[in-house]
Every structure is written in C-alpha cells, then in structure tokens.
Amino acid sequence: RTDLKIDIRGRHAVPQNGICHEPGTISPPPCIETAVSPVEFTTEGVICIDGAIVPGGEVLDPFDIRFEKGRIVEVDASGKDGLLLKKLLASYDDENIYAHVELGFGLNPRARIGRGVELEDEGEFGTIHLGIGNGITFGSSIRASGHIDLVVRHPIVSVDGKVILQDRQLSL
C-alpha cells in the first residue's frame, strides 16, 4: 500500500554518527543514521507509517499518509496513531510542518523501536524515516517551527531502479 517517490538529485547525505567534529554541529546518539533532504516540494505518493512518530512514540496502529508536491495532504486518522499525528501537526499552527524535508536511514544495530527513547526509534537498523517540518540541518531550504520523524519498519527502497534496502539488508 506504499508507493512513494522522492527526488534527491543533487543532494548530499548528512551522516549522524553521534560524534561532532565541528563546533555547532548536531549528531545525537543513539540515533546513528544518514539522511538526505529531498528536492523541495517533489515528494509524491502514499506511505504506511508502522514504526514510530518522533515525538510521540511507537506506532501500534499503522496508518497511511499521502504527499502531493512535497507536502502531507492527508493523514488516515481512523486509528489512534494517525489521529495522534493529525493533532500533533495541527498543534504547530505552521503550514511548513507538513513539508517533507528528510529521508533518513536507521543504522544502529542495537537500537530498537519502542523502548521509550525517541532518537532510538528512528535509528533502528534497516528502518527509514521521513522527516517533516524544519529541514535546514539536512540541506533543505524549508524552515518550520518543529520537526517530526515518521518511521517505517520494513521498507523497500530503490534508487534509480536498484533496490538498496529490503528485508533490513543494505545493498549498496
């Protein structure tokens, strides 16, 4: 039920390994991820969120969200977790909170979704997360009053037609 297209042409990955080498940089452990910002306003399609909402916690009632022109235009709020996201988005009172600004890949083999540490939720190896809202730390020009990550547990990711992540295995 997921079919999402994200344009990352010309963008560079932003690794977050928990070590900061320059003053003013951010790399919070135990996240351990790499992320890339999509070209602004290009993400299209539907994705099922079944891992976590950060902030918010583990998703126990998976739900779909739909993107058009890089923005969330629909959240399936028929269940508890979809409703939580819909209310969280509205609470920011900021149209830019709906913008897709990050595609992140969890790389921490010891991280586990649902242990109560939100940065761990998005860092679990083999997962991806979509960041929405503020994206300036990932190379996006979009600024918002907050940032929310939406985690997918078992994604299949292909780049230029080549599968690079499936069954929690990276193939680079």
N, C-alpha and C positions, 0 to 999 in steps of 0.2 A: 504494500500500500504506500510505499515511499518511492517517490520519483522526484529528485531534486537536482537542479542544475546550478552550478556555482562557477562563475568566471573568475579565475585567478591569474589570467595572463598579465605578465609584467610585475607580479607581486613577489615578495620575498618572505620566506618563513622567518618567524620570530621564535627562537628556541627559549624555553623556560626550564632550566635545569636546577633551580634553587641556588645558583651561585651568581652573584652580581660582581662584575669586574670594573664597572664604572660608577662613580657617584650619581645618584638619582635614578638608577635603573631598578626595575622591578623583576623579581623572579622568585615567587613564593613557593617554598616546598610545603607539602609533599606533592604538589600538583604534577610536576615534571611532564611537560608537553611541548609540542611545537604547534605553532598557529600561523595562519596566513589570513590576511584580510581580502575578501572578495572585492572585485571592482564594484564601486558603489552602484547600488540600485540595479543589479543584474541578476540576483538570485531569483529563481522561478521554480515553483512546484510545491509538492506536499512531502512532509516528513513526519514519521511517528516518533514521538518522544517517549522513551520507555526506560530511561536510566535515572535521571535526576534533573531537578530545577535548582540552579545555584544563583541566588539564595532560595531556599525552600526545602530542599531535601530529596530523598529518594522518591521516585515515581512508582507507585504501586498500581495505578490505574492509567495505563498508556493512553495517549491522545494524539491526534493529528493537528498540525498547524500548516497553514498554506501561505506561501510567499508569492507576491507579484511585484515585479520591478524592485526587488530587494527589500521589501517590507512585509511584515506579517499583516495579512488582511483577514485571516480567520483563525480562530482557536476553537477546537472542539471542546466546549465547556460542559458536555453532558456528564462528565465524571468529576470526581473530587480534584484530581491533579490539574486537569485542563481548566477548571474553574479557578483554582489557585493561581495559575499563570495569568489568566484573563484579568483577575482582580489585581495581581501584582503589577502588570503592565499599566493598567488604568491608574494605579496609585502614584505613578511617577508624574502624571499630568504633563507629558512631554512626547510630542509626536515622534521624535527621533529614537525613543526607546524601542520602537517597532522595527528599526532598521537592522538588517543583518550586516555585521561588521567583522565576524571572525569564524573561521573553520579551524577547530583545534583537534589535535590527535593526542589522546592519553597515552603516555609512555612509561608509567610507573608500574612495574610488575608486582609490586607489593600493595598498591592502592586497591581499595575495594569500595564500591558504591554502597552507601547505607550504613556506614559506621559512625555517622554523625559529624564528619569533618568535610565540609563542603568543598574545599580545594582538593581533597582526596577523591570525591565523587567524579570530578571532571578529569582527573589524572589517571584513572584505571586503564591499564594497558589494553589496547585493542578497541577502545571506545573512541567516538568522536563527540565533539560538542559544537553547537552553533552559538556563537556569542551575538547578542543583540544589544543595541543601545550605543554606549560610548565605545569608540573603536580607535582612538588616537594612538594607543600603545601598540596596536597591531598594524599600523600603517594606513588606516582609514582616515578620511577627512571628516567623518561624521562624529559630531560631539553630542552627547546626551547627558542627562542628569544621573544616569546609572548604567550598569552593565549586568546582564543576566546571561547565564550559560544554560543551554538545554542539551542534556546528554543522551546519546543513543548507544545502547549496549552492544549490539551486534551488527554494525553497519557493513555494507559492501561499498567500497569507494573505488572508483576508477578515474584515472586521469588520462585524457587523450585516448580513451578506449582501452587502456591497460588497467586491469584490476591491481590495486596496490594494497588493499586491506580487505580481508574476508576471513571469517571464522577466527577473528582475533589474531591473524597472522599477517605480518607486513611482507610485501614482496616489492622491493624497490629496484 
